């Protein structure tokens, strides 16, 4: 299986651990990722609220480059995934918008014909590779690891995509297949505060604190996330949250690909685990354990 790969700005900078682990895991499971040549920022969410046509042209440029490869484009970042999907939907459903966007793209010798599928790595793992193949590659079952699976507010909304909008189960199914235990986590779709951390910090800190509290209250060893911004807010601000609310949160926030990579027997440097602020003791125990050849 071969895919175009759009890492986005975040994975090429502060969230290299997600980039490294995503590439390593998918490669281990037989997927070839070809990074888009000369990709640009998707524009994130702010562009669409300012200049619609410009924002669509910026995002669609990446889709036009991917279209030339004739491959689905995989993007791990929740914001990139949402923006690229939204751009595709808007121009596909409006001939007027598509004409305006293509007029912009023509200036750099590109055209978009709305044939690209934008995919999240979790979607690829579940629906292309399949849980049985993941299980065949299992080297270190995650027995005893209790995970709070946190999707955040973007990858399953607003339209139904690869999972249910109100009760997604992709990560639960993935991790239960390789031995981990799901904890009760009613906050799995709650917003972490997003970019409010740079504008209304108090509100964002409260939102993040509620997510951390829910995970720890229900006995999670770690939180698994699919989103770089969620990972940053929940991990990097824990000390500030503790100071503000008098709490004592010290829970690891890991990308789901990092946790999966440990189960697949990949090396720490192949997963970027050293880039995280907090270590997960239970996951470290599994990581240091002996390899197994048999599946569950």
N, C-alpha and C positions, 0 to 999 in steps of 0.2 A: 504494500500500500504506500502510495506516494502523495504528499500534500505540499502545497505552498505554505510557508510559515511566516506569519506576521507577528513579530515579538512586541512591537510598540515601544514607546519611549521608556516606560517604567521598567520593563524587563531588561533593557539595555543599560540601565543605570542602577538605581537603588535596590532593585529586586532581581538581581542576577541569580539568586538562588532558585527562583521560579523558572527562569529561562533555562538554567543548567539542568534542573531536575525534569522539566518537561521534555527537553530534547533527549535526555538519557533514558527516561522511562519509555517514551514512544519508540525510540531506536531499539531498546531491548525487546520490545513486543513486535518488532518487524515493520515499523513505519519509517519511511524516509521523509524527512522534512527538508524542503528546499527554501531557504530564506528568500523572501522577495527582494529583488535587486532594487536599490535606490528607493526603498519605502519611505514614507513621510508620516509625521504625526497624524493620528486620526482626527485630531481637533478636539477630542474629548467632548464633554457635554456642553461646555460654555459656548462653543462656536455656533451651535444651532439656535441659540437664543439671541444671537446678535445679527448674523447675516446668513440667511438660509441657503441661498444659492452658493455662496462662497464656501460655507461649511460642507455642503454636499459635494462640491467639486474637490475639496481637499480630501475627504474620506474616499470618494469614488475613484480618485487617482490610484489608490492602492488596489482597488478591485479591478481596475482596468489593466494594471500590471499583472495581477494574478490571472486574469482572464486569458492573457496571451499564453500562459503556461498550460491552460486547459485543466487545471487542478482545483479541488476544493482548497480554500484558504483556512488554516487553523490559527486561531489567535487566543492565547491564554488569558489575557487581561479582560476582566469583566466589562470595563468601560469601552475598550476597543471592540470587543465582541458586540456590544450593544450598538455602538455608533456605526460600525460597518454594516450590521444587519439593517439598521434603520435607514441608512443611506441607500442601500440596495432596494429596500421596500419602497421608499419614496420615489426614486427615479423610475422604478419598474412600473409603478402604478400611476405615473403622471408623464405623459408624453411631453408636455410643456417643460417640466423640470428636467427631464432627460435631455431635451434639446439644448437647454441652457447649460447644463453640466457638460455635455459633449462639446459645446462651443468653447468652453473653457479648456477642456482637455485637448482639443484640437491644436491649441497653441503649443503644446509639447508633444504633438504627434501621437496622441492617445485617443481611444474611443471606447465607450463601455456599452456592451450589448446585453447586460443584465443576465448573464449565464452563470455567475459565480455563486457557490454556496459557502457561506461563512460558518465555520464550525468551531466549537469549543473543544479542547482536548478531552474533557469529561464526556462529551457526546461521542467523540471518536472511540474512547475506551469502551464505552458501554455498547454502542450500536454498530461500530465497524469491527473492532477487535473482538469484543465479546468477553463475558466473564469467564467462560470456560477456558479460553486461551490465556487470560490473566492467571487463572488457577494453575494451568500447566507450567507456567513460568515461576510459580511461587517457590521461593527458597527459604524464607523465614516467616512462618505464620505469625500474625499479629495477636496471638492468643493473650488475653488478659489486658489488652490495650483498650481503654475506654475513650471514645472519640465523640466530641460535640461537632456535628457536621454543619458548617455554617456556609450558606449559599450567598448571603447578602441580598440586596434588593434589585440586582440588575439582570443576571444571566437567564432567569426564567420569566422575565417580564419585559414589556407588557403583553406580548403575544405568546401564545403557547408554542414552545419550540421542542426541544428534545426531552423536556421533563414537565411535570405538572407545576402550574404557577403557584398553587396554594400549598402543596405538600410534595415537593420534589423528593425523590428517593434514590437518585443515581449514586451519590456518595455512600449512602447507607448500604445499598446493594453491593457496591464495589468492596467496601471494607469488611462487610459481614462475610463475603465470599472468601476472603483471605484471613479470617480469624478474629477480626476486631469486634468490639462490642459497641453498639450504639447506645448513647445515653439520651434520656428524655431532654429535649432541647427546643422548647417552644419559640425561642428567639431566632431560629435558623434563617428566617427571611427578613429580620429586622434590619433597618439601616444602621450602620456604625457611626453615622454622622458625616461621612464623606468629606467634602471640601469645606464643611462648616468649621473644621478644625482651624482654618485660616481666616474665618470671618466671625463666627459665633462659637467660640471655643467652649464656653460653658455648656451650651446645648449639646455639642458633639461629645464632650466628655461624659455627660450623663447618658447619652445613647450607648456609647461604648461600654460604660460601666455596667449597664443593665445586661448586656450580652455576656460580659465576663462573669458577672454574678450568677447568671442562669447556668452557665457551663460548669462553674466550680460547685455551685449548690447541688448539682445533679451528679457530681463525682467524676467529671471528665478529667482524663490525664492531659488532654490537649484539645485545641480547637483546630479543625481542618478547614481551610478556606480556599476559595477559587479566585480571590480578588486581591491584587497588590495593595490597593488603597485600604481595604478592610484589614489586611494583614498589618499594614503600617499603623493604622489607628488603634487597633487592638493590642499590638505588641509594644510599639515605641512610646505610647502614652500611659502605660500602666503605672509608672511611678507618679506621674502627675495626677492620675485618677486616684491613686491611693492617698496622696496628700490632700486632695480636695475633698474626698468623701470618707476619709478615715478607714479605708479598706486595706486589705493586704493581698492584692491579686499578684500572683506570679505564675500565670499559666502560659505554657508555650503556645504560640500561634504558628502553625505549620501549613505550608501549601500542600494540598492533597497529593500532589505528585511527589513530594518529599517523603511522605508517609508510605505511599505505594512503592517508591524506590527502595526503601529499606526492606519491604517484604519481598521484593524481587532480587535481593542480595547485592544491590549496587553499592559502590564505595561511597564514602562520605563526600569526597570531592566531586563525585558525579551527581550529587544531590544538593550541593551548596548549603549543607546543614550548618557549616561553620559561620555562615552569614546571619543566622538567626540570633536574637538577643537571649532567648531562654532555651535551655535544653529540656527535652522531655525524658525524664529518668526511665520511664517504662519503655519508651522506644529505644533508648540507648541500650537497655538490657537485651532487647530483641536484636538490635544491631550487632552487639558483641557476641551473641549466641552462635551456636554451630549451624552451619548450613544443613538443610534437609533436602532430600531428593524427592520424597514422596509428597503428593498433594494432600489437601485436607480430606 
